[in-house]
Amino acid sequence: MFGRLGAPEMILILLVIVLLFGAKRLPGMARSLGQSLRILKSETQAMRRESDDETRPDAHMAAHTLHSAAGGRHPTPETADADMPHRR
């Protein structure tokens, strides 16, 4: 419906933006937009890291090993600490 934007359309859009907001406010608006995009990017990367950590197979294997060592029961905090001395 809209097709690709060419040079004349881009110039017209930029001209309208300058007329609406003024040339003095544009750098501040661009700066705040850049900061917002940076924050959004870092938050999405953090969410991806968290979801990758939750779905890692070795984390599931460690939980399965602890579950099996407890005789199929969930380990109590004491037995979990005894099995994993580095988590004291």
N, CA, C and O atoms as CSV, one atom per row, in Angstrom:
chain,resi,resn,atom,element,x,y,z
A,1,MET,N,N,0.808,-1.191,0.000
A,1,MET,CA,C,0.000,0.000,0.000
A,1,MET,C,C,0.860,1.267,0.000
A,1,MET,O,O,0.574,2.216,-0.729
A,2,PHE,N,N,1.930,1.277,0.832
A,2,PHE,CA,C,2.744,2.480,0.916
A,2,PHE,C,C,4.001,2.413,0.061
A,2,PHE,O,O,4.559,3.459,-0.273
A,3,GLY,N,N,4.462,1.237,-0.300
A,3,GLY,CA,C,5.656,1.121,-1.128
A,3,GLY,C,C,6.896,1.588,-0.395
A,3,GLY,O,O,6.867,1.809,0.815
A,4,ARG,N,N,7.960,1.734,-1.116
A,4,ARG,CA,C,9.226,2.166,-0.521
A,4,ARG,C,C,9.324,3.686,-0.512
A,4,ARG,O,O,8.825,4.373,-1.404
A,5,LEU,N,N,9.986,4.187,0.532
A,5,LEU,CA,C,10.173,5.628,0.641
A,5,LEU,C,C,11.436,6.027,-0.115
A,5,LEU,O,O,12.495,5.426,0.066
A,6,GLY,N,N,11.316,7.032,-0.952
A,6,GLY,CA,C,12.454,7.532,-1.702
A,6,GLY,C,C,13.009,8.780,-1.051
A,6,GLY,O,O,12.577,9.170,0.034
A,7,ALA,N,N,13.964,9.403,-1.712
A,7,ALA,CA,C,14.608,10.607,-1.186
A,7,ALA,C,C,13.615,11.764,-1.030
A,7,ALA,O,O,13.636,12.429,0.006
A,8,PRO,N,N,12.754,12.031,-2.007
A,8,PRO,CA,C,11.817,13.158,-1.827
A,8,PRO,C,C,10.869,12.966,-0.634
A,8,PRO,O,O,10.565,13.920,0.084
A,9,GLU,N,N,10.414,11.750,-0.435
A,9,GLU,CA,C,9.511,11.495,0.691
A,9,GLU,C,C,10.230,11.677,2.018
A,9,GLU,O,O,9.673,12.254,2.952
A,10,MET,N,N,11.461,11.192,2.108
A,10,MET,CA,C,12.242,11.340,3.339
A,10,MET,C,C,12.508,12.820,3.644
A,10,MET,O,O,12.418,13.236,4.799
A,11,ILE,N,N,12.827,13.602,2.636
A,11,ILE,CA,C,13.071,15.038,2.830
A,11,ILE,C,C,11.802,15.723,3.324
A,11,ILE,O,O,11.859,16.572,4.214
A,12,LEU,N,N,10.669,15.363,2.755
A,12,LEU,CA,C,9.399,15.941,3.171
A,12,LEU,C,C,9.077,15.576,4.630
A,12,LEU,O,O,8.617,16.423,5.397
A,13,ILE,N,N,9.318,14.332,5.002
A,13,ILE,CA,C,9.079,13.905,6.388
A,13,ILE,C,C,9.987,14.670,7.340
A,13,ILE,O,O,9.519,15.156,8.370
A,14,LEU,N,N,11.264,14.789,7.027
A,14,LEU,CA,C,12.202,15.532,7.879
A,14,LEU,C,C,11.807,17.004,7.995
A,14,LEU,O,O,11.922,17.585,9.074
A,15,LEU,N,N,11.345,17.613,6.906
A,15,LEU,CA,C,10.911,19.005,6.915
A,15,LEU,C,C,9.702,19.191,7.837
A,15,LEU,O,O,9.645,20.152,8.605
A,16,VAL,N,N,8.756,18.285,7.760
A,16,VAL,CA,C,7.582,18.364,8.633
A,16,VAL,C,C,7.990,18.210,10.094
A,16,VAL,O,O,7.471,18.924,10.952
A,17,ILE,N,N,8.900,17.302,10.391
A,17,ILE,CA,C,9.362,17.105,11.766
A,17,ILE,C,C,10.044,18.357,12.292
A,17,ILE,O,O,9.807,18.759,13.430
A,18,VAL,N,N,10.892,18.980,11.474
A,18,VAL,CA,C,11.580,20.203,11.896
A,18,VAL,C,C,10.566,21.317,12.127
A,18,VAL,O,O,10.701,22.078,13.085
A,19,LEU,N,N,9.551,21.429,11.266
A,19,LEU,CA,C,8.538,22.464,11.445
A,19,LEU,C,C,7.695,22.224,12.697
A,19,LEU,O,O,7.324,23.175,13.385
A,20,LEU,N,N,7.396,20.979,12.991
A,20,LEU,CA,C,6.565,20.669,14.154
A,20,LEU,C,C,7.297,20.882,15.469
A,20,LEU,O,O,6.740,21.473,16.394
A,21,PHE,N,N,8.512,20.420,15.568
A,21,PHE,CA,C,9.219,20.426,16.851
A,21,PHE,C,C,10.254,21.531,16.979
A,21,PHE,O,O,10.612,21.895,18.099
A,22,GLY,N,N,10.737,22.066,15.902
A,22,GLY,CA,C,11.764,23.092,15.963
A,22,GLY,C,C,13.150,22.480,15.976
A,22,GLY,O,O,13.356,21.393,16.517
A,23,ALA,N,N,14.088,23.175,15.383
A,23,ALA,CA,C,15.449,22.666,15.235
A,23,ALA,C,C,16.180,22.580,16.573
A,23,ALA,O,O,17.098,21.773,16.717
A,24,LYS,N,N,15.791,23.394,17.550
A,24,LYS,CA,C,16.488,23.395,18.839
A,24,LYS,C,C,16.142,22.170,19.671
A,24,LYS,O,O,16.975,21.718,20.457
A,25,ARG,N,N,14.942,21.618,19.524
A,25,ARG,CA,C,14.529,20.481,20.347
A,25,ARG,C,C,14.907,19.134,19.732
A,25,ARG,O,O,14.884,18.123,20.434
A,26,LEU,N,N,15.246,19.087,18.469
A,26,LEU,CA,C,15.542,17.819,17.805
A,26,LEU,C,C,16.731,17.067,18.395
A,26,LEU,O,O,16.618,15.855,18.579
A,27,PRO,N,N,17.868,17.703,18.707
A,27,PRO,CA,C,18.983,16.938,19.291
A,27,PRO,C,C,18.625,16.290,20.626
A,27,PRO,O,O,19.026,15.154,20.881
A,28,GLY,N,N,17.893,16.976,21.469
A,28,GLY,CA,C,17.483,16.403,22.750
A,28,GLY,C,C,16.538,15.225,22.557
A,28,GLY,O,O,16.633,14.226,23.270
A,29,MET,N,N,15.635,15.339,21.604
A,29,MET,CA,C,14.710,14.245,21.318
A,29,MET,C,C,15.465,13.037,20.774
A,29,MET,O,O,15.173,11.901,21.147
A,30,ALA,N,N,16.424,13.275,19.905
A,30,ALA,CA,C,17.212,12.178,19.347
A,30,ALA,C,C,18.049,11.507,20.441
A,30,ALA,O,O,18.206,10.286,20.439
A,31,ARG,N,N,18.581,12.295,21.367
A,31,ARG,CA,C,19.372,11.755,22.464
A,31,ARG,C,C,18.511,10.872,23.370
A,31,ARG,O,O,18.932,9.779,23.750
A,32,SER,N,N,17.319,11.336,23.715
A,32,SER,CA,C,16.454,10.542,24.583
A,32,SER,C,C,15.959,9.293,23.870
A,32,SER,O,O,15.780,8.253,24.505
A,33,LEU,N,N,15.734,9.377,22.561
A,33,LEU,CA,C,15.352,8.192,21.797
A,33,LEU,C,C,16.484,7.169,21.787
A,33,LEU,O,O,16.237,5.972,21.926
A,34,GLY,N,N,17.712,7.626,21.626
A,34,GLY,CA,C,18.862,6.728,21.645
A,34,GLY,C,C,19.039,6.052,22.997
A,34,GLY,O,O,19.344,4.860,23.060
A,35,GLN,N,N,18.851,6.805,24.084
A,35,GLN,CA,C,18.959,6.224,25.423
A,35,GLN,C,C,17.863,5.183,25.643
A,35,GLN,O,O,18.112,4.126,26.224
A,36,SER,N,N,16.667,5.480,25.184
A,36,SER,CA,C,15.561,4.523,25.341
A,36,SER,C,C,15.833,3.237,24.574
A,36,SER,O,O,15.565,2.145,25.077
A,37,LEU,N,N,16.361,3.358,23.362
A,37,LEU,CA,C,16.679,2.170,22.570
A,37,LEU,C,C,17.790,1.353,23.216
A,37,LEU,O,O,17.753,0.123,23.182
A,38,ARG,N,N,18.786,2.029,23.809
A,38,ARG,CA,C,19.864,1.332,24.500
A,38,ARG,C,C,19.336,0.545,25.699
A,38,ARG,O,O,19.735,-0.598,25.922
A,39,ILE,N,N,18.447,1.155,26.462
A,39,ILE,CA,C,17.860,0.483,27.624
A,39,ILE,C,C,17.039,-0.712,27.169
A,39,ILE,O,O,17.131,-1.791,27.754
A,40,LEU,N,N,16.234,-0.522,26.123
A,40,LEU,CA,C,15.414,-1.607,25.600
A,40,LEU,C,C,16.278,-2.779,25.128
A,40,LEU,O,O,15.947,-3.938,25.380
A,41,LYS,N,N,17.372,-2.478,24.452
A,41,LYS,CA,C,18.270,-3.519,23.963
A,41,LYS,C,C,18.913,-4.288,25.119
A,41,LYS,O,O,18.998,-5.516,25.076
A,42,SER,N,N,19.360,-3.578,26.141
A,42,SER,CA,C,19.999,-4.273,27.270
A,42,SER,C,C,18.993,-5.125,28.034
A,42,SER,O,O,19.341,-6.208,28.505
A,43,GLU,N,N,17.762,-4.664,28.165
A,43,GLU,CA,C,16.740,-5.444,28.860
A,43,GLU,C,C,16.359,-6.693,28.074
A,43,GLU,O,O,16.160,-7.752,28.670
A,44,THR,N,N,16.253,-6.597,26.757
A,44,THR,CA,C,15.925,-7.784,25.967
A,44,THR,C,C,17.066,-8.792,26.007
A,44,THR,O,O,16.823,-9.999,26.031
A,45,GLN,N,N,18.311,-8.311,26.014
A,45,GLN,CA,C,19.439,-9.229,26.128
A,45,GLN,C,C,19.439,-9.927,27.482
A,45,GLN,O,O,19.758,-11.113,27.566
A,46,ALA,N,N,19.087,-9.207,28.537
A,46,ALA,CA,C,19.028,-9.812,29.869
A,46,ALA,C,C,17.928,-10.870,29.926
A,46,ALA,O,O,18.114,-11.929,30.526
A,47,MET,N,N,16.792,-10.588,29.309
A,47,MET,CA,C,15.698,-11.559,29.287
A,47,MET,C,C,16.093,-12.803,28.504
A,47,MET,O,O,15.748,-13.917,28.895
A,48,ARG,N,N,16.813,-12.622,27.403
A,48,ARG,CA,C,17.271,-13.778,26.622
A,48,ARG,C,C,18.255,-14.613,27.414
A,48,ARG,O,O,18.195,-15.842,27.381
A,49,ARG,N,N,19.173,-13.954,28.136
A,49,ARG,CA,C,20.136,-14.698,28.954
A,49,ARG,C,C,19.421,-15.496,30.032
A,49,ARG,O,O,19.768,-16.650,30.283
A,50,GLU,N,N,18.423,-14.889,30.673
A,50,GLU,CA,C,17.675,-15.595,31.709
A,50,GLU,C,C,16.932,-16.792,31.140
A,50,GLU,O,O,16.908,-17.858,31.757
A,51,SER,N,N,16.329,-16.628,29.977
A,51,SER,CA,C,15.591,-17.749,29.395
A,51,SER,C,C,16.550,-18.833,28.912
A,51,SER,O,O,16.217,-20.017,28.967
A,52,ASP,N,N,17.731,-18.447,28.442
A,52,ASP,CA,C,18.724,-19.446,28.036
A,52,ASP,C,C,19.237,-20.219,29.248
A,52,ASP,O,O,19.468,-21.426,29.167
A,53,ASP,N,N,19.417,-19.520,30.378
A,53,ASP,CA,C,19.868,-20.190,31.600
A,53,ASP,C,C,18.838,-21.184,32.097
A,53,ASP,O,O,19.194,-22.241,32.618
A,54,GLU,N,N,17.558,-20.855,31.941
A,54,GLU,CA,C,16.504,-21.755,32.401
A,54,GLU,C,C,16.371,-22.986,31.531
A,54,GLU,O,O,15.940,-24.033,32.014
A,55,THR,N,N,16.727,-22.888,30.269
A,55,THR,CA,C,16.539,-24.006,29.347
A,55,THR,C,C,17.822,-24.765,29.043
A,55,THR,O,O,17.834,-25.642,28.179
A,56,ARG,N,N,18.908,-24.433,29.752
A,56,ARG,CA,C,20.162,-25.154,29.517
A,56,ARG,C,C,20.020,-26.594,29.983
A,56,ARG,O,O,19.531,-26.835,31.087
A,57,PRO,N,N,20.438,-27.560,29.162
A,57,PRO,CA,C,20.279,-28.956,29.549
A,57,PRO,C,C,21.120,-29.351,30.752
A,57,PRO,O,O,20.694,-30.211,31.522
A,58,ASP,N,N,22.298,-28.762,30.951
A,58,ASP,CA,C,23.129,-29.171,32.075
A,58,ASP,C,C,22.509,-28.735,33.399
A,58,ASP,O,O,22.741,-29.392,34.413
A,59,ALA,N,N,21.750,-27.682,33.431
A,59,ALA,CA,C,21.063,-27.287,34.660
A,59,ALA,C,C,19.978,-28.294,34.997
A,59,ALA,O,O,19.769,-28.625,36.164
A,60,HIS,N,N,19.280,-28.785,33.962
A,60,HIS,CA,C,18.253,-29.796,34.190
A,60,HIS,C,C,18.877,-31.117,34.633
A,60,HIS,O,O,18.299,-31.830,35.453
A,61,MET,N,N,20.047,-31.449,34.099
A,61,MET,CA,C,20.715,-32.690,34.485
A,61,MET,C,C,21.157,-32.633,35.949
A,61,MET,O,O,21.057,-33.631,36.662
A,62,ALA,N,N,21.641,-31.481,36.399
A,62,ALA,CA,C,22.060,-31.345,37.801
A,62,ALA,C,C,20.865,-31.522,38.725
A,62,ALA,O,O,20.984,-32.171,39.764
A,63,ALA,N,N,19.731,-30.966,38.374
A,63,ALA,CA,C,18.533,-31.123,39.196
A,63,ALA,C,C,18.076,-32.571,39.186
A,63,ALA,O,O,17.651,-33.091,40.218
A,64,HIS,N,N,18.156,-33.230,38.036
A,64,HIS,CA,C,17.758,-34.629,37.943
A,64,HIS,C,C,18.685,-35.506,38.785
A,64,HIS,O,O,18.224,-36.448,39.430
A,65,THR,N,N,19.982,-35.209,38.786
A,65,THR,CA,C,20.943,-35.965,39.572
A,65,THR,C,C,20.648,-35.827,41.058
A,65,THR,O,O,20.686,-36.815,41.791
A,66,LEU,N,N,20.355,-34.610,41.510
A,66,LEU,CA,C,20.016,-34.407,42.911
A,66,LEU,C,C,18.730,-35.137,43.275
A,66,LEU,O,O,18.617,-35.706,44.360
A,67,HIS,N,N,17.779,-35.117,42.380
A,67,HIS,CA,C,16.497,-35.786,42.624
A,67,HIS,C,C,16.704,-37.297,42.723
A,67,HIS,O,O,16.106,-37.949,43.578
A,68,SER,N,N,17.542,-37.852,41.859
A,68,SER,CA,C,17.814,-39.284,41.889
A,68,SER,C,C,18.602,-39.671,43.134
A,68,SER,O,O,18.363,-40.732,43.711
A,69,ALA,N,N,19.540,-38.823,43.556
A,69,ALA,CA,C,20.350,-39.115,44.736
A,69,ALA,C,C,19.508,-39.127,46.002
A,69,ALA,O,O,19.854,-39.792,46.978
A,70,ALA,N,N,18.410,-38.394,45.985
A,70,ALA,CA,C,17.547,-38.349,47.160
A,70,ALA,C,C,16.536,-39.481,47.141
A,70,ALA,O,O,15.588,-39.462,47.927
A,71,GLY,N,N,16.704,-40.446,46.287
A,71,GLY,CA,C,15.805,-41.586,46.225
A,71,GLY,C,C,14.480,-41.260,45.568
A,71,GLY,O,O,13.459,-41.862,45.900
A,72,GLY,N,N,14.482,-40.314,44.640
A,72,GLY,CA,C,13.259,-39.940,43.954
A,72,GLY,C,C,12.466,-38.883,44.704
A,72,GLY,O,O,11.433,-38.419,44.220
A,73,ARG,N,N,12.944,-38.500,45.886
A,73,ARG,CA,C,12.278,-37.464,46.655
A,73,ARG,C,C,13.009,-36.147,46.430
A,73,ARG,O,O,14.157,-36.121,45.987
A,74,HIS,N,N,12.334,-35.078,46.738
A,74,HIS,CA,C,13.000,-33.789,46.670
A,74,HIS,C,C,13.974,-33.702,47.832
A,74,HIS,O,O,13.613,-34.035,48.961
A,75,PRO,N,N,15.201,-33.260,47.581
A,75,PRO,CA,C,16.181,-33.213,48.663
A,75,PRO,C,C,15.838,-32.133,49.672
A,75,PRO,O,O,15.345,-31.063,49.315
A,76,THR,N,N,16.102,-32.424,50.921
A,76,THR,CA,C,15.955,-31.413,51.957
A,76,THR,C,C,17.146,-30.481,51.870
A,76,THR,O,O,18.151,-30.831,51.250
A,77,PRO,N,N,17.066,-29.314,52.469
A,77,PRO,CA,C,18.225,-28.405,52.397
A,77,PRO,C,C,19.498,-29.018,52.950
A,77,PRO,O,O,20.590,-28.717,52.469
A,78,GLU,N,N,19.371,-29.881,53.965
A,78,GLU,CA,C,20.573,-30.483,54.545
A,78,GLU,C,C,21.227,-31.447,53.559
A,78,GLU,O,O,22.447,-31.429,53.394
A,79,THR,N,N,20.420,-32.296,52.897
A,79,THR,CA,C,21.006,-33.248,51.950
A,79,THR,C,C,21.498,-32.541,50.705
A,79,THR,O,O,22.480,-32.969,50.099
A,80,ALA,N,N,20.841,-31.478,50.318
A,80,ALA,CA,C,21.308,-30.731,49.148
A,80,ALA,C,C,22.659,-30.100,49.435
A,80,ALA,O,O,23.535,-30.089,48.570
A,81,ASP,N,N,22.837,-29.569,50.655
A,81,ASP,CA,C,24.120,-28.976,51.010
A,81,ASP,C,C,25.208,-30.019,51.137
A,81,ASP,O,O,26.365,-29.751,50.815
A,82,ALA,N,N,24.850,-31.221,51.609
A,82,ALA,CA,C,25.842,-32.295,51.751
A,82,ALA,C,C,26.296,-32.767,50.380
A,82,ALA,O,O,27.463,-33.119,50.209
A,83,ASP,N,N,25.397,-32.782,49.396
A,83,ASP,CA,C,25.749,-33.230,48.057
A,83,ASP,C,C,26.562,-32.176,47.304
A,83,ASP,O,O,27.351,-32.502,46.418
A,84,MET,N,N,26.358,-30.921,47.667
A,84,MET,CA,C,27.027,-29.850,46.948
A,84,MET,C,C,27.765,-28.977,47.957
A,84,MET,O,O,27.212,-27.971,48.403
A,85,PRO,N,N,28.995,-29.326,48.334
A,85,PRO,CA,C,29.721,-28.605,49.375
A,85,PRO,C,C,30.060,-27.164,48.997
A,85,PRO,O,O,30.284,-26.339,49.883
A,86,HIS,N,N,30.104,-26.845,47.713
A,86,HIS,CA,C,30.470,-25.500,47.309
A,86,HIS,C,C,29.336,-24.508,47.551
A,86,HIS,O,O,29.545,-23.306,47.383
A,87,ARG,N,N,28.150,-24.960,47.936
A,87,ARG,CA,C,27.008,-24.067,48.140
A,87,ARG,C,C,26.715,-23.828,49.609
A,87,ARG,O,O,25.549,-23.686,49.977
A,88,ARG,N,N,27.714,-23.780,50.449
A,88,ARG,CA,C,27.513,-23.544,51.873
A,88,ARG,C,C,27.375,-22.097,52.180
A,88,ARG,O,O,27.199,-21.725,53.340
